Amino acid sequence: MKNKLIKRFLIIVAITVSLAMSAASAFAITNSTSVVSPFWQSDGSVYTFVAVSHSSLQAMNSQIGVVMSAIKTDGSSFGTTEFTVTNNSTSRVFIVATNHSTINNLTITAAGNLFIAGTTNLASGHLAVTPRATVPLDRAYGGIAARHRDITMLTFWGSVVIPGTNTGFAMEFIGDTHDSIFAADTNLQNVAGHNVMVGVN
């Protein structure tokens, strides 16, 4: 019991230090079209898992391109992956050390699984998620409804996993559909006669 409490305390301290060191760079992206998570971690045993779901809301394009970058606490890149999330689907991203013994592309082979693999040493930092579309809030018309390639309309969730102990902790995502505030598109209201929710304020 004492060892578990010490381990949890050390993890909390590590998260706090990481957040303090990466806070400035974590929010240096456009908040109206981006999503961030303040902490990820990876080493020979610990890995980070992130899932991105497309809930097929009325205003969402059927395919939304995502660029996910794991940034280390020193500001350097651990790795980046680009992928497309299609309607009613979930893409899974594993942030792992190179040649991770249990989590790698040979042991996790299902479609929709992606990997950001970096150094074998302990690494941590923040995630910066940006759209592949150059203007994600522009409307792509499908019938009378507008469709947006806006990643803030996707749902992000994940955890830092410690497989040897079957423990870990949930990640927080800032800017996704869980905490975004949507505004009515008045231009579309004039065209189609109804409001459609777009972007974040």
Backbone as a chain_set.jsonl record, in Angstrom:
{"seq": "MKNKLIKRFLIIVAITVSLAMSAASAFAITNSTSVVSPFWQSDGSVYTFVAVSHSSLQAMNSQIGVVMSAIKTDGSSFGTTEFTVTNNSTSRVFIVATNHSTINNLTITAAGNLFIAGTTNLASGHLAVTPRATVPLDRAYGGIAARHRDITMLTFWGSVVIPGTNTGFAMEFIGDTHDSIFAADTNLQNVAGHNVMVGVN", "coords": {"N": [[0.824, -1.189, 0.0], [1.93, 1.229, 0.821], [3.937, 1.542, -1.1], [2.377, 1.876, -3.412], [1.136, 4.339, -2.861], [3.369, 6.009, -2.789], [4.242, 5.737, -5.444], [2.037, 6.823, -6.823], [2.133, 9.441, -5.84], [4.594, 10.29, -6.908], [3.994, 10.179, -9.641], [2.019, 12.175, -9.804], [3.561, 14.408, -9.096], [5.354, 14.406, -11.267], [3.583, 14.927, -13.388], [2.662, 17.483, -12.682], [5.046, 19.008, -12.827], [5.644, 18.649, -15.537], [3.402, 19.859, -16.742], [3.746, 22.506, -15.915], [6.142, 23.139, -17.219], [5.488, 22.822, -19.917], [3.318, 24.405, -20.467], [3.35, 26.928, -21.755], [4.084, 26.386, -24.457], [2.111, 24.562, -25.091], [-0.229, 25.916, -25.58], [0.209, 27.479, -27.775], [-1.04, 27.328, -30.195], [-3.699, 27.695, -32.617], [-6.608, 28.35, -30.992], [-9.239, 28.115, -31.857], [-9.428, 26.136, -33.727], [-8.012, 23.915, -32.925], [-6.902, 21.176, -30.813], [-5.73, 20.298, -27.591], [-3.748, 18.338, -25.33], [-2.559, 18.3, -22.091], [-0.671, 16.444, -21.139], [1.302, 13.586, -21.863], [2.952, 10.391, -21.787], [5.772, 8.191, -22.125], [7.768, 5.24, -22.03], [9.951, 2.399, -21.656], [8.026, 0.738, -20.532], [5.641, 2.144, -19.83], [2.935, 3.559, -21.689], [1.026, 5.707, -23.907], [-2.365, 6.042, -24.739], [-4.658, 7.111, -27.167], [-7.867, 7.879, -28.335], [-9.851, 8.829, -31.105], [-12.928, 9.934, -32.006], [-15.523, 10.068, -34.448], [-18.54, 11.473, -34.433], [-20.544, 11.916, -36.241], [-22.144, 14.27, -36.367], [-24.596, 16.66, -37.524], [-23.394, 18.906, -38.758], [-20.854, 18.073, -39.427], [-18.228, 17.167, -41.663], [-18.004, 14.18, -43.641], [-15.509, 13.041, -43.583], [-12.691, 13.803, -41.668], [-9.618, 15.269, -41.438], [-6.734, 14.771, -39.409], [-3.93, 15.955, -37.592], [-1.685, 14.781, -35.363], [0.572, 15.618, -32.893], [3.159, 14.685, -30.758], [4.707, 16.442, -28.368], [7.731, 16.945, -26.725], [8.805, 17.771, -23.328], [10.943, 19.509, -23.554], [10.363, 20.9, -25.795], [10.984, 19.755, -28.224], [10.203, 17.451, -30.926], [8.561, 14.384, -30.352], [7.24, 12.748, -32.04], [4.977, 12.486, -34.888], [1.746, 11.92, -36.29], [-0.451, 11.573, -39.057], [-3.851, 11.345, -39.935], [-7.098, 10.243, -41.105], [-10.338, 10.596, -39.909], [-13.311, 8.923, -40.293], [-16.919, 9.192, -40.696], [-18.884, 7.903, -37.994], [-16.836, 6.346, -36.849], [-13.833, 5.289, -35.076], [-10.547, 6.269, -34.495], [-7.462, 4.97, -33.316], [-4.659, 5.852, -31.414], [-1.422, 5.038, -30.45], [1.053, 6.073, -28.307], [4.268, 5.393, -28.042], [7.394, 4.022, -26.85], [10.191, 3.448, -29.014], [10.382, 0.2, -30.376], [8.787, -0.964, -28.343], [8.027, -3.515, -26.056], [5.512, -4.829, -25.736], [3.484, -3.281, -26.893], [3.176, -2.58, -30.062], [3.443, -2.331, -33.697], [3.328, -4.971, -34.502], [2.028, -6.409, -32.553], [-0.356, -5.065, -32.16], [-2.591, -4.99, -34.467], [-4.988, -4.334, -35.727], [-7.168, -2.633, -38.054], [-7.173, 0.931, -38.281], [-5.548, 1.521, -36.159], [-2.872, 3.475, -35.018], [0.537, 4.612, -34.686], [2.726, 6.57, -32.728], [5.973, 6.61, -32.482], [8.845, 7.007, -30.571], [11.838, 7.957, -28.913], [13.559, 5.472, -26.871], [14.005, 6.092, -24.268], [12.694, 7.521, -21.185], [10.077, 9.71, -21.835], [8.053, 12.625, -21.975], [5.362, 15.016, -22.237], [3.309, 17.325, -24.036], [0.317, 17.042, -26.063], [-0.352, 18.216, -29.293], [-2.933, 18.865, -31.394], [-3.919, 19.337, -34.628], [-5.805, 20.526, -37.499], [-5.891, 18.84, -40.709], [-6.999, 20.115, -42.853], [-6.662, 23.21, -44.511], [-8.317, 25.39, -44.107], [-10.343, 24.774, -41.856], [-12.887, 25.555, -40.942], [-14.278, 26.376, -43.135], [-17.094, 25.868, -45.265], [-18.204, 22.831, -46.683], [-20.434, 22.015, -48.97], [-23.157, 19.765, -48.78], [-25.875, 18.787, -50.209], [-28.354, 20.808, -48.746], [-27.145, 21.324, -46.42], [-24.323, 22.476, -44.563], [-21.022, 21.206, -44.268], [-18.365, 20.704, -42.067], [-14.807, 20.527, -41.774], [-13.783, 20.287, -39.195], [-11.772, 19.722, -36.491], [-12.392, 20.179, -33.865], [-14.911, 19.311, -33.478], [-14.766, 16.648, -33.181], [-14.481, 13.811, -30.93], [-12.229, 13.365, -28.353], [-10.372, 11.122, -26.373], [-8.446, 9.486, -23.834], [-5.642, 7.766, -22.224], [-2.859, 7.481, -19.958], [-1.01, 4.649, -19.657], [0.019, 2.122, -17.416], [1.129, -0.797, -17.87], [2.255, -2.991, -16.411], [1.246, -2.836, -13.844], [-1.416, -2.708, -14.197], [-2.594, -0.188, -14.055], [-3.113, 3.378, -14.368], [-3.87, 6.635, -15.713], [-6.442, 8.953, -16.65], [-6.482, 11.119, -19.522], [-6.747, 14.635, -20.157], [-8.481, 16.545, -22.545], [-8.456, 19.532, -24.303], [-10.55, 21.644, -26.01], [-11.944, 19.953, -27.691], [-15.06, 18.334, -28.672], [-16.162, 17.871, -26.163], [-15.805, 20.099, -24.501], [-16.163, 22.385, -25.978], [-17.593, 25.488, -27.129], [-20.221, 26.141, -29.178], [-21.147, 28.188, -31.967], [-23.824, 29.701, -33.782], [-23.91, 29.554, -37.334], [-24.369, 32.288, -39.043], [-24.233, 33.031, -41.701], [-24.864, 30.691, -43.078], [-27.446, 30.427, -42.161], [-28.739, 32.453, -43.52], [-28.528, 31.442, -46.089], [-29.579, 28.789, -46.092], [-31.705, 28.865, -44.352], [-31.623, 27.949, -41.76], [-29.95, 27.333, -38.594], [-26.608, 26.196, -38.157], [-24.241, 24.514, -36.213], [-20.919, 25.547, -35.707], [-17.367, 25.368, -35.325], [-15.368, 26.725, -32.54], [-15.799, 29.173, -29.985]], "CA": [[0.0, 0.0, 0.0], [2.818, 2.389, 0.91], [4.598, 1.683, -2.398], [1.405, 2.436, -4.346], [0.97, 5.758, -2.553], [4.587, 6.703, -3.234], [4.231, 5.756, -6.911], [1.029, 7.802, -7.241], [2.65, 10.771, -5.521], [5.631, 10.621, -7.893], [3.331, 10.443, -10.919], [1.384, 13.494, -9.696], [4.637, 15.402, -9.16], [5.845, 14.44, -12.65], [2.574, 15.598, -14.208], [2.665, 18.898, -12.326], [6.258, 19.607, -13.397], [5.492, 18.655, -16.987], [2.423, 20.889, -17.102], [4.356, 23.827, -15.712], [7.179, 23.37, -18.235], [4.979, 22.823, -21.282], [2.092, 25.203, -20.59], [3.492, 28.004, -22.73], [4.046, 25.874, -25.822], [0.898, 23.774, -25.313], [-1.317, 26.758, -26.023], [0.699, 28.366, -28.814], [-1.71, 26.983, -31.427], [-4.969, 28.391, -32.782], [-7.57, 27.674, -30.118], [-10.545, 27.918, -32.479], [-9.411, 24.989, -34.638], [-7.054, 22.924, -32.451], [-7.168, 20.465, -29.567], [-4.487, 19.997, -26.881], [-3.774, 17.589, -24.08], [-1.369, 18.806, -21.402], [0.311, 15.453, -20.703], [1.437, 12.212, -22.331], [4.197, 9.823, -21.262], [6.165, 6.915, -22.712], [9.107, 4.685, -21.819], [9.969, 0.981, -21.989], [6.834, 0.036, -20.063], [4.476, 3.031, -19.875], [2.586, 4.101, -23.005], [-0.157, 6.558, -23.927], [-3.387, 5.634, -25.704], [-5.615, 8.166, -27.491], [-8.888, 7.515, -29.318], [-10.516, 9.983, -31.719], [-14.192, 9.431, -32.554], [-16.347, 10.922, -35.315], [-19.909, 11.173, -34.007], [-21.457, 12.174, -37.368], [-23.086, 15.363, -36.143], [-25.124, 17.193, -38.773], [-22.515, 19.892, -39.381], [-19.519, 17.515, -39.644], [-17.909, 16.507, -42.917], [-17.926, 12.729, -43.423], [-14.102, 12.73, -43.325], [-11.983, 14.928, -41.063], [-8.195, 14.982, -41.331], [-6.156, 15.131, -38.118], [-2.478, 15.86, -37.407], [-1.417, 14.683, -33.93], [2.002, 15.728, -32.605], [3.591, 14.536, -29.366], [5.788, 17.396, -28.134], [8.401, 16.671, -25.455], [8.861, 18.914, -22.411], [11.963, 20.471, -23.988], [9.876, 21.554, -27.003], [11.301, 18.983, -29.427], [9.156, 16.521, -31.333], [8.686, 12.953, -30.107], [6.728, 12.148, -33.264], [3.718, 13.013, -35.422], [1.006, 11.066, -37.211], [-1.584, 12.188, -39.74], [-4.847, 10.339, -40.265], [-8.441, 10.726, -41.4], [-11.41, 9.934, -39.157], [-14.533, 8.932, -41.081], [-18.116, 9.218, -39.861], [-19.224, 6.718, -37.192], [-15.671, 5.488, -36.612], [-12.862, 5.723, -34.077], [-9.132, 5.971, -34.762], [-6.718, 4.771, -32.078], [-3.25, 6.217, -31.524], [-0.577, 4.597, -29.349], [2.314, 6.813, -28.213], [5.095, 4.366, -27.422], [8.832, 4.029, -27.092], [10.614, 2.595, -30.128], [10.549, -1.22, -30.03], [8.09, -1.321, -27.109], [7.943, -4.984, -26.069], [4.153, -5.369, -25.815], [2.618, -2.432, -27.709], [3.859, -2.204, -31.301], [2.627, -2.637, -34.872], [3.234, -6.416, -34.682], [1.084, -6.949, -31.567], [-1.629, -4.345, -32.337], [-2.639, -4.999, -35.929], [-6.316, -4.012, -36.275], [-7.276, -1.414, -38.861], [-7.506, 2.115, -37.495], [-4.548, 1.74, -35.112], [-1.729, 4.26, -35.464], [1.599, 4.683, -33.688], [3.763, 7.599, -32.678], [7.06, 5.919, -31.79], [10.011, 7.861, -30.423], [12.979, 7.465, -28.141], [13.31, 4.402, -25.895], [14.123, 6.671, -22.929], [11.504, 8.166, -20.652], [9.729, 10.974, -22.481], [6.716, 13.107, -21.673], [5.134, 16.356, -22.756], [1.912, 17.615, -24.334], [-0.138, 16.728, -27.415], [-0.941, 19.29, -30.087], [-3.715, 18.261, -32.471], [-4.324, 20.381, -35.566], [-6.518, 19.974, -38.653], [-5.195, 18.735, -41.989], [-7.595, 21.115, -43.745], [-6.046, 24.521, -44.312], [-9.359, 26.261, -43.566], [-11.29, 23.758, -41.394], [-14.226, 26.074, -40.691], [-14.984, 26.613, -44.392], [-18.185, 24.924, -45.467], [-18.272, 21.978, -47.872], [-21.88, 21.791, -49.028], [-23.706, 18.464, -49.151], [-27.301, 19.119, -50.185], [-28.518, 22.168, -48.237], [-26.424, 21.461, -45.152], [-22.88, 22.681, -44.639], [-20.217, 20.222, -43.552], [-17.092, 21.312, -41.695], [-13.687, 19.626, -41.498], [-13.357, 20.917, -37.951], [-11.41, 18.677, -35.529], [-12.971, 20.454, -32.546], [-16.194, 18.617, -33.425], [-14.464, 15.251, -32.876], [-14.366, 13.483, -29.513], [-10.915, 12.824, -28.005], [-10.247, 10.562, -25.03], [-7.241, 8.664, -23.763], [-5.059, 7.523, -20.91], [-1.487, 7.028, -19.806], [-1.204, 3.29, -19.161], [1.159, 1.434, -16.801], [0.607, -2.149, -18.016], [2.742, -3.929, -15.407], [0.439, -2.749, -12.621], [-2.811, -2.531, -14.604], [-3.054, 1.12, -13.596], [-2.868, 4.497, -15.254], [-4.751, 7.757, -15.42], [-7.089, 9.524, -17.824], [-5.961, 12.36, -20.067], [-7.701, 15.712, -20.394], [-8.359, 17.186, -23.848], [-9.01, 20.883, -24.281], [-10.903, 22.143, -27.331], [-12.751, 19.025, -28.477], [-16.503, 18.501, -28.521], [-16.557, 17.779, -24.757], [-15.83, 21.376, -23.788], [-16.225, 23.502, -26.914], [-18.84, 26.25, -27.188], [-20.502, 26.33, -30.587], [-21.905, 29.378, -32.339], [-24.597, 29.509, -35.007], [-23.351, 30.128, -38.551], [-25.433, 33.143, -39.557], [-24.178, 33.019, -43.163], [-25.63, 29.539, -43.526], [-28.855, 30.676, -41.854], [-29.271, 33.256, -44.607], [-28.574, 30.645, -47.306], [-30.401, 27.591, -46.0], [-32.852, 29.098, -43.521], [-31.528, 27.353, -40.439], [-28.642, 27.462, -37.961], [-25.742, 25.024, -38.046], [-23.185, 24.805, -35.246], [-19.581, 25.438, -36.263], [-16.213, 25.898, -34.627], [-15.434, 27.094, -31.144], [-15.59, 30.598, -29.717]], "C": [[0.869, 1.254, 0.0], [3.51, 2.632, -0.427], [3.651, 2.283, -3.442], [1.215, 3.924, -4.114], [2.184, 6.559, -3.007], [4.608, 6.827, -4.745], [3.224, 6.779, -7.427], [1.502, 9.226, -6.984], [3.692, 11.197, -6.553], [5.027, 10.916, -9.261], [2.687, 11.819, -10.905], [2.429, 14.604, -9.767], [5.151, 15.54, -10.587], [4.871, 15.167, -13.569], [2.59, 17.099, -13.946], [3.868, 19.618, -12.93], [6.134, 19.712, -14.907], [4.518, 19.729, -17.442], [3.014, 22.288, -16.976], [5.359, 24.15, -16.807], [6.613, 23.503, -19.63], [3.772, 23.722, -21.493], [2.211, 26.265, -21.667], [3.388, 27.479, -24.15], [2.783, 25.092, -26.106], [-0.215, 24.63, -25.897], [-0.87, 27.769, -27.067], [0.096, 28.031, -30.167], [-3.059, 27.691, -31.465], [-6.057, 27.683, -31.999], [-8.917, 27.439, -30.766], [-10.591, 26.681, -33.365], [-8.499, 23.865, -34.161], [-7.503, 22.308, -31.136], [-5.815, 20.171, -28.916], [-4.769, 19.078, -25.697], [-2.487, 17.934, -23.355], [-0.355, 17.748, -20.992], [0.163, 14.131, -21.445], [2.766, 11.703, -21.786], [4.478, 8.5, -21.954], [7.564, 6.543, -22.246], [9.035, 3.201, -22.158], [8.752, 0.214, -21.524], [5.573, 0.888, -20.186], [4.22, 3.469, -21.321], [1.329, 4.948, -22.865], [-1.079, 6.104, -25.046], [-4.366, 6.777, -25.907], [-6.589, 7.634, -28.538], [-9.572, 8.788, -29.804], [-11.757, 9.46, -32.431], [-14.926, 10.507, -33.35], [-17.8, 10.565, -35.04], [-20.965, 11.476, -35.065], [-22.537, 13.192, -37.044], [-23.471, 15.985, -37.485], [-24.13, 18.104, -39.494], [-21.123, 19.354, -39.711], [-19.378, 16.926, -41.044], [-17.74, 15.01, -42.649], [-16.495, 12.256, -43.19], [-13.413, 13.972, -42.784], [-10.534, 14.515, -40.847], [-7.6, 15.561, -40.068], [-4.636, 14.994, -38.184], [-2.227, 15.879, -35.904], [0.091, 14.664, -33.7], [2.251, 15.586, -31.111], [4.837, 15.4, -29.192], [6.398, 17.095, -26.765], [8.511, 17.937, -24.616], [9.917, 19.936, -22.808], [11.564, 21.187, -25.28], [10.186, 20.81, -28.287], [10.195, 17.972, -29.713], [9.51, 15.089, -30.959], [8.236, 12.201, -31.347], [5.386, 12.725, -33.64], [3.062, 11.942, -36.286], [-0.14, 11.86, -37.806], [-2.553, 11.086, -40.129], [-6.186, 11.014, -40.532], [-9.442, 9.906, -40.602], [-12.681, 10.056, -39.991], [-15.747, 8.824, -40.165], [-18.402, 7.857, -39.23], [-18.037, 5.781, -36.978], [-14.771, 6.102, -35.541], [-11.463, 5.321, -34.537], [-8.409, 5.92, -33.43], [-5.244, 5.053, -32.312], [-2.527, 5.75, -30.263], [0.718, 5.4, -29.41], [3.251, 5.95, -27.382], [6.573, 4.631, -27.683], [9.141, 3.12, -28.282], [10.859, 1.177, -29.625], [9.934, -1.58, -28.686], [7.777, -2.812, -27.152], [6.533, -5.524, -26.239], [3.214, -4.556, -26.697], [3.413, -1.962, -28.914], [3.006, -2.652, -32.483], [2.568, -4.129, -35.196], [2.237, -7.036, -33.714], [-0.294, -6.3, -31.651], [-1.798, -4.146, -33.839], [-3.977, -4.613, -36.53], [-6.276, -2.714, -37.07], [-7.666, -0.245, -37.963], [-6.543, 2.386, -36.356], [-3.337, 2.444, -35.698], [-0.717, 4.344, -34.337], [2.409, 5.955, -33.863], [4.866, 6.976, -31.837], [8.282, 6.828, -31.767], [11.076, 7.183, -29.602], [12.6, 6.354, -27.169], [13.42, 4.913, -24.469], [12.783, 7.24, -22.468], [11.283, 9.497, -21.357], [8.31, 11.331, -22.077], [6.585, 14.519, -22.227], [3.656, 16.579, -22.971], [1.606, 17.199, -25.773], [-0.722, 17.977, -28.05], [-1.637, 18.64, -31.275], [-4.257, 19.386, -33.345], [-5.038, 19.738, -36.755], [-5.606, 19.826, -39.865], [-5.725, 19.766, -42.974], [-6.972, 22.471, -43.462], [-7.044, 25.525, -43.754], [-10.486, 25.35, -43.062], [-12.708, 24.255, -41.148], [-14.968, 26.451, -41.966], [-16.013, 25.512, -44.604], [-17.984, 24.136, -46.757], [-19.731, 21.549, -47.969], [-22.201, 20.375, -49.476], [-25.209, 18.603, -49.074], [-27.441, 20.553, -49.708], [-27.705, 22.397, -46.968], [-24.931, 21.653, -45.396], [-22.178, 21.618, -43.81], [-18.848, 20.835, -43.299], [-16.045, 20.238, -41.405], [-12.993, 20.069, -40.212], [-13.042, 19.846, -36.899], [-11.972, 18.939, -34.14], [-14.363, 19.833, -32.403], [-16.016, 17.118, -33.182], [-14.393, 15.059, -31.361], [-13.017, 12.818, -29.277], [-10.969, 12.263, -26.588], [-9.018, 9.67, -25.006], [-6.75, 8.501, -22.342], [-3.585, 7.214, -21.037], [-1.579, 5.701, -19.066], [0.101, 2.736, -18.604], [0.798, -0.053, -16.797], [1.059, -3.121, -16.939], [1.919, -3.952, -14.139], [-1.051, -2.649, -12.908], [-3.399, -1.232, -14.071], [-2.747, 2.168, -14.657], [-3.772, 5.646, -14.862], [-5.253, 8.364, -16.724], [-6.42, 10.826, -18.233], [-7.09, 13.366, -20.213], [-7.423, 16.286, -21.778], [-9.103, 18.498, -23.811], [-9.28, 21.302, -25.715], [-11.72, 21.184, -28.165], [-14.231, 19.218, -28.156], [-16.977, 18.433, -27.073], [-16.672, 19.141, -24.09], [-15.871, 22.585, -24.708], [-17.583, 24.186, -26.851], [-19.092, 26.585, -28.646], [-21.335, 27.578, -30.815], [-22.648, 29.103, -33.637], [-23.903, 30.194, -36.166], [-24.442, 30.962, -39.215], [-25.406, 33.214, -41.079], [-24.998, 31.858, -43.713], [-27.113, 29.739, -43.259], [-29.492, 31.466, -42.993], [-29.435, 32.428, -45.88], [-29.612, 29.546, -47.206], [-31.609, 27.75, -45.098], [-32.815, 28.415, -42.169], [-30.116, 27.504, -39.912], [-27.902, 26.136, -37.977], [-24.613, 25.394, -37.117], [-21.82, 24.587, -35.889], [-18.56, 25.951, -35.273], [-16.372, 26.106, -33.146], [-15.221, 28.569, -31.017], [-14.349, 30.786, -28.887]], "O": [[0.593, 2.215, -0.718], [3.66, 3.777, -0.852], [4.068, 3.103, -4.26], [1.14, 4.694, -5.072], [2.045, 7.658, -3.545], [4.947, 7.882, -5.281], [3.52, 7.522, -8.364], [1.297, 10.113, -7.812], [3.675, 12.336, -7.019], [5.499, 11.808, -9.965], [2.791, 12.56, -11.883], [2.21, 15.624, -10.422], [5.363, 16.653, -11.069], [5.29, 15.937, -14.433], [2.536, 17.896, -14.882], [3.729, 20.71, -13.481], [6.475, 20.739, -15.494], [4.777, 20.432, -18.419], [2.8, 23.143, -17.835], [5.43, 25.286, -17.277], [7.179, 24.217, -20.458], [3.25, 23.791, -22.606], [1.263, 26.483, -22.421], [2.678, 28.061, -24.971], [2.405, 24.962, -27.271], [-1.06, 24.122, -26.634], [-1.506, 28.811, -27.228], [0.659, 28.408, -31.195], [-3.508, 28.228, -30.453], [-6.397, 26.54, -32.304], [-9.689, 26.622, -30.264], [-11.675, 26.219, -33.722], [-8.234, 22.939, -34.927], [-8.366, 22.844, -30.441], [-4.858, 19.831, -29.611], [-5.87, 19.051, -25.147], [-1.414, 17.867, -23.955], [0.732, 18.102, -20.534], [-0.942, 13.623, -21.632], [3.611, 12.494, -21.369], [3.557, 7.773, -22.327], [8.432, 7.402, -22.086], [8.133, 2.786, -22.886], [8.461, -0.856, -22.058], [4.534, 0.384, -20.612], [5.157, 3.718, -22.08], [0.653, 4.912, -21.837], [-0.634, 5.818, -26.158], [-4.857, 7.354, -24.937], [-6.176, 7.01, -29.515], [-9.838, 9.704, -29.025], [-11.657, 8.644, -33.348], [-14.947, 11.681, -32.981], [-18.244, 9.467, -35.379], [-22.158, 11.309, -34.811], [-23.701, 13.008, -37.397], [-22.744, 15.845, -38.469], [-24.041, 18.069, -40.722], [-20.287, 20.099, -40.224], [-20.29, 16.27, -41.547], [-17.37, 14.619, -41.541], [-16.291, 11.169, -42.65], [-13.527, 15.056, -43.355], [-10.254, 13.533, -40.159], [-7.907, 16.69, -39.687], [-4.116, 14.037, -38.758], [-2.519, 16.872, -35.238], [0.801, 13.812, -34.234], [1.634, 16.277, -30.299], [5.883, 15.133, -29.784], [5.683, 17.0, -25.767], [8.332, 19.043, -25.124], [9.809, 21.106, -22.442], [12.335, 21.991, -25.806], [9.697, 21.197, -29.348], [9.364, 17.679, -28.854], [10.623, 14.63, -31.217], [8.779, 11.145, -31.672], [4.728, 13.374, -32.827], [3.748, 11.152, -36.936], [-0.729, 12.714, -37.143], [-2.143, 10.023, -40.595], [-6.381, 12.191, -40.228], [-9.403, 8.676, -40.615], [-13.085, 11.16, -40.355], [-15.63, 8.419, -39.009], [-18.193, 6.809, -39.842], [-18.208, 4.563, -36.931], [-14.924, 7.261, -35.157], [-11.229, 4.174, -34.92], [-8.688, 6.709, -32.527], [-4.65, 4.567, -33.274], [-2.964, 6.03, -29.146], [1.401, 5.411, -30.434], [3.061, 5.79, -26.176], [6.944, 5.358, -28.604], [8.435, 2.141, -28.524], [11.469, 0.979, -28.575], [10.484, -2.406, -27.958], [7.313, -3.319, -28.174], [6.362, -6.588, -26.835], [2.234, -5.101, -27.204], [4.232, -1.049, -28.804], [1.965, -3.281, -32.295], [1.819, -4.52, -36.091], [1.657, -8.08, -34.013], [-1.29, -6.908, -31.26], [-1.209, -3.231, -34.416], [-4.094, -4.568, -37.755], [-5.47, -1.822, -36.804], [-8.407, -0.419, -36.996], [-6.696, 3.382, -35.65], [-2.834, 2.055, -36.752], [-1.064, 4.168, -33.169], [2.734, 6.363, -34.977], [4.72, 6.829, -30.624], [8.703, 7.352, -32.798], [11.19, 5.957, -29.607], [11.465, 6.294, -26.697], [12.974, 4.237, -23.542], [11.86, 7.415, -23.264], [12.2, 10.312, -21.462], [7.47, 10.456, -21.864], [7.57, 15.137, -22.632], [2.83, 16.092, -22.198], [2.51, 17.027, -26.59], [-1.491, 18.706, -27.423], [-1.003, 17.945, -32.069], [-4.963, 20.274, -32.867], [-4.891, 18.539, -36.993], [-4.659, 20.595, -40.031], [-4.985, 20.24, -43.835], [-6.776, 22.838, -42.304], [-6.66, 26.422, -43.003], [-11.483, 25.168, -43.76], [-13.644, 23.456, -41.145], [-16.146, 26.805, -41.913], [-15.824, 24.373, -44.177], [-17.638, 24.702, -47.794], [-20.208, 20.791, -47.124], [-21.605, 19.851, -50.417], [-25.774, 18.543, -47.982], [-26.735, 21.435, -50.197], [-27.589, 23.527, -46.494], [-24.355, 21.07, -46.315], [-22.685, 21.187, -42.775], [-18.242, 21.414, -44.2], [-16.359, 19.179, -40.861], [-11.77, 20.203, -40.162], [-13.946, 19.136, -36.46], [-12.028, 18.027, -33.316], [-14.928, 19.834, -31.309], [-16.997, 16.398, -32.998], [-14.263, 16.024, -30.608], [-12.693, 11.822, -29.923], [-11.558, 12.88, -25.7], [-8.598, 9.156, -26.043], [-7.341, 9.012, -21.391], [-3.116, 6.75, -22.076], [-2.155, 5.628, -17.98], [1.156, 2.858, -19.227], [0.219, -0.535, -15.823], [0.292, -4.015, -16.581], [1.887, -4.959, -13.432], [-1.859, -2.522, -11.989], [-4.566, -1.185, -13.681], [-2.188, 1.863, -15.711], [-4.374, 5.628, -13.788], [-4.588, 8.301, -17.758], [-5.864, 11.543, -17.401], [-8.251, 12.99, -20.374], [-6.267, 16.491, -22.147], [-10.241, 18.571, -23.346], [-8.372, 21.32, -26.546], [-12.159, 21.552, -29.255], [-14.604, 20.156, -27.452], [-18.081, 18.887, -26.77], [-17.52, 19.34, -23.221], [-15.635, 23.706, -24.257], [-18.596, 23.552, -26.557], [-18.269, 27.24, -29.285], [-22.13, 27.974, -29.962], [-22.165, 28.36, -34.491], [-23.366, 31.291, -36.01], [-25.332, 30.42, -39.87], [-26.447, 33.436, -41.697], [-25.734, 32.012, -44.688], [-27.951, 29.278, -44.034], [-30.627, 31.199, -43.389], [-30.355, 32.663, -46.663], [-30.432, 29.374, -48.109], [-32.467, 26.867, -45.067], [-33.841, 28.304, -41.498], [-29.187, 27.769, -40.675], [-28.509, 25.076, -37.825], [-24.072, 26.495, -37.222], [-21.59, 23.567, -36.538], [-18.84, 26.85, -34.481], [-17.381, 25.718, -32.557], [-14.538, 29.172, -31.844], [-13.996, 31.917, -28.552]]}, "num_chains": 1, "name": "protein.A"}
